[in-house]
Amino acid sequence: MPDLPELDPIIHGKLRLAILSLLSSVDDAEFTWLRDKTGSTDGNLGAHLLKLEEAGYIGVEKKFILRKPVTLYRMTETGRNALAGYVRALRILLGPALQNK
């Protein structure tokens, strides 16, 4: 059996993959938008966002808009590269299955 690529365990979590997929298509996103799009709870989303931030895959900006606190998340270049690598690894792992479709 050929060497199989490893999937990045930081990205492989369902919610973290969803977060990165969403952030890959926007410049930045508010916490509430990510929560609504993923259907996650505040606590669960916050924990996964922290894990992505600690890995350097996302950046965080906290600011006030009309005296209301807003937290914005954006994907970093490291995050984009990691997601692209994850997708490449999936294509290798699923290659034969994808060719049969």
SVG drawing of the C-alpha trace seen along z (x, -y; Angstrom):
<svg xmlns="http://www.w3.org/2000/svg" viewBox="-28 -54 33 56">
<polyline fill="none" stroke="black" stroke-width="0.4" points="0.0,0.0 1.4,-3.4 2.1,-6.0 -1.1,-7.8 -1.1,-11.4 -2.1,-12.4 -5.0,-14.8 -4.3,-17.8 -5.9,-17.1 -6.6,-20.8 -8.7,-21.0 -10.2,-17.5 -12.8,-18.4 -16.2,-18.9 -16.8,-22.4 -13.2,-23.6 -13.4,-22.5 -16.7,-24.3 -15.2,-27.5 -12.2,-27.5 -14.4,-26.7 -16.6,-29.7 -13.7,-32.0 -12.0,-31.0 -14.7,-32.7 -14.9,-36.1 -12.4,-38.8 -13.6,-38.5 -16.6,-37.3 -18.3,-38.2 -18.6,-35.7 -22.4,-35.8 -22.3,-35.1 -20.1,-32.1 -22.3,-30.8 -25.5,-31.2 -23.9,-29.6 -22.5,-26.6 -25.5,-26.2 -23.0,-25.9 -23.4,-27.1 -21.3,-30.1 -19.2,-28.0 -18.5,-25.3 -17.7,-27.8 -15.5,-29.8 -13.5,-26.7 -12.9,-25.7 -12.0,-29.3 -9.4,-29.4 -7.9,-26.2 -7.6,-27.6 -6.2,-30.8 -3.6,-29.0 -2.6,-27.1 -2.2,-30.4 -4.9,-29.5 -7.1,-32.4 -6.6,-36.0 -8.9,-37.8 -9.8,-41.4 -11.9,-42.8 -13.4,-46.3 -16.5,-48.4 -19.1,-49.4 -21.6,-51.9 -20.4,-51.0 -21.2,-47.4 -18.3,-44.8 -17.7,-43.0 -15.2,-40.1 -14.0,-39.6 -12.2,-36.5 -10.2,-36.1 -8.2,-33.3 -4.4,-33.8 -2.0,-32.8 -1.0,-29.9 -4.6,-28.9 -5.1,-29.1 -2.1,-26.9 -3.2,-24.4 -6.7,-24.2 -5.3,-23.7 -3.0,-21.0 -5.9,-19.3 -7.9,-19.3 -4.9,-17.9 -4.6,-15.1 -8.3,-14.3 -8.1,-14.1 -5.2,-11.6 -7.1,-9.5 -10.3,-9.7 -8.8,-9.6 -10.0,-6.1 -13.5,-6.8 -13.7,-10.1 -12.7,-8.6 -15.6,-6.0 -18.2,-8.8"/>
</svg>
